[in-house]
């Protein structure tokens, strides 16, 4: 994602290595970068460092891509928000940062459910909704 340019690393340092928590890959191609946070961003403000980190992830992908920021919350009232990342020169949108809540009570219920085909499908659906978004992630 980031690398020193040839001839411009006088101290011989290693390349910086931002590491999203999850990279979702399909057919050898990254389709989503996901980072988990441990701060309830529904209740607390988004720190600039988190914003910049996710902006780098979003911009490292093809134009129009999303970087997903998952954050814990309780109560089911939180909903996803999105921040556009725009080209400073043209004003065109280049990417999006998606702040998506993870309802800890719902997650606890899903994880604690007796193992069955139905409970496995519910866990899979919730995980998919967290990564790709849909109405299931907000219900």
Legacy VTK file of the C-alpha trace (Angstrom):
# vtk DataFile Version 3.0
C-alpha trace
ASCII
DATASET POLYDATA
POINTS 139 float
0.000 0.000 0.000
2.867 2.361 0.880
6.495 2.158 -0.186
9.542 4.376 -0.169
10.424 5.510 -3.666
13.623 4.156 -5.162
16.498 6.448 -4.308
14.493 8.317 -1.649
15.008 6.187 1.428
18.390 7.431 2.702
18.094 5.615 6.047
17.170 2.283 4.417
14.000 1.949 6.475
11.349 -0.662 5.943
8.277 0.395 4.021
5.368 1.538 6.181
2.817 -1.250 6.471
-0.735 -0.204 7.269
-2.622 -3.347 8.158
-6.397 -3.458 8.085
-7.837 -6.055 10.436
-9.553 -7.918 7.592
-9.187 -8.078 3.835
-12.062 -9.824 2.086
-10.760 -11.542 -1.025
-12.729 -13.048 -3.913
-10.972 -14.738 -6.800
-7.571 -13.420 -5.637
-8.865 -9.833 -5.593
-9.392 -7.668 -2.503
-13.039 -6.585 -2.469
-13.268 -5.008 1.015
-10.915 -3.688 3.646
-12.393 -3.842 7.131
-11.018 -2.445 10.366
-12.462 -3.161 13.809
-12.451 -0.423 16.411
-13.048 -0.732 20.134
-14.747 2.616 20.645
-18.484 3.195 20.394
-18.510 5.728 17.568
-22.245 6.234 17.984
-21.684 7.638 21.465
-18.162 9.070 21.083
-16.592 11.223 18.365
-14.491 9.754 15.570
-10.803 10.422 16.307
-8.920 11.956 13.410
-6.338 9.137 13.477
-9.071 6.556 12.803
-10.476 8.711 10.009
-7.083 9.090 8.342
-6.337 5.378 8.675
-9.588 4.407 6.964
-9.122 7.105 4.310
-5.798 5.500 3.375
-7.469 2.080 3.161
-10.294 3.476 1.029
-7.952 5.332 -1.327
-5.688 2.293 -1.736
-8.493 0.582 -3.662
-10.020 1.362 -7.066
-11.991 4.604 -7.307
-15.403 4.389 -5.660
-14.333 1.761 -3.131
-15.387 1.594 0.504
-13.332 0.984 3.619
-15.423 -0.416 6.449
-14.960 0.613 10.079
-16.776 -1.708 12.479
-17.397 -0.432 15.986
-19.136 -1.901 19.040
-22.346 -0.514 20.436
-25.191 -1.675 22.671
-28.884 -1.251 22.212
-29.505 -1.565 18.504
-30.266 2.137 17.973
-27.035 2.978 16.129
-27.087 3.078 12.335
-24.343 3.206 9.752
-22.856 6.495 8.620
-20.694 7.268 5.613
-17.960 9.796 4.969
-17.034 10.659 1.410
-13.380 11.035 0.474
-13.127 13.675 -2.246
-10.455 14.728 -4.719
-9.175 18.104 -3.517
-8.651 19.397 -7.075
-11.831 18.259 -8.824
-14.224 17.813 -5.912
-15.195 14.386 -7.240
-15.775 11.581 -4.779
-12.956 9.014 -4.780
-14.021 6.655 -2.004
-16.172 6.177 1.094
-15.516 5.391 4.721
-18.375 3.403 6.191
-18.833 3.457 9.963
-20.940 0.402 10.711
-22.156 -0.486 14.211
-21.821 -3.982 15.613
-24.681 -4.522 18.040
-22.968 -6.394 20.875
-26.251 -7.700 22.294
-27.202 -9.156 18.927
-23.709 -10.573 18.484
-23.842 -12.188 21.936
-27.190 -13.736 21.081
-25.874 -15.117 17.787
-22.682 -16.501 19.316
-24.511 -18.038 22.295
-27.211 -19.737 20.240
-27.186 -23.521 20.214
-25.321 -24.746 17.178
-27.681 -25.618 14.353
-27.986 -24.989 10.647
-30.379 -22.111 11.397
-28.096 -20.443 13.936
-25.112 -20.859 11.600
-27.042 -19.204 8.761
-27.979 -16.326 11.084
-24.332 -15.841 12.144
-23.171 -15.942 8.539
-25.857 -13.460 7.467
-24.911 -11.027 10.229
-21.196 -11.291 9.395
-21.938 -10.706 5.719
-24.138 -7.712 6.536
-21.322 -6.195 8.603
-18.867 -6.483 5.739
-21.125 -5.727 2.775
-24.027 -3.880 4.405
-27.750 -4.443 4.087
-30.912 -4.077 6.119
-29.968 -7.136 8.229
-27.079 -5.227 9.799
-29.516 -2.641 11.153
-32.276 -4.936 12.416
LINES 1 140
139 0 1 2 3 4 5 6 7 8 9 10 11 12 13 14 15 16 17 18 19 20 21 22 23 24 25 26 27 28 29 30 31 32 33 34 35 36 37 38 39 40 41 42 43 44 45 46 47 48 49 50 51 52 53 54 55 56 57 58 59 60 61 62 63 64 65 66 67 68 69 70 71 72 73 74 75 76 77 78 79 80 81 82 83 84 85 86 87 88 89 90 91 92 93 94 95 96 97 98 99 100 101 102 103 104 105 106 107 108 109 110 111 112 113 114 115 116 117 118 119 120 121 122 123 124 125 126 127 128 129 130 131 132 133 134 135 136 137 138
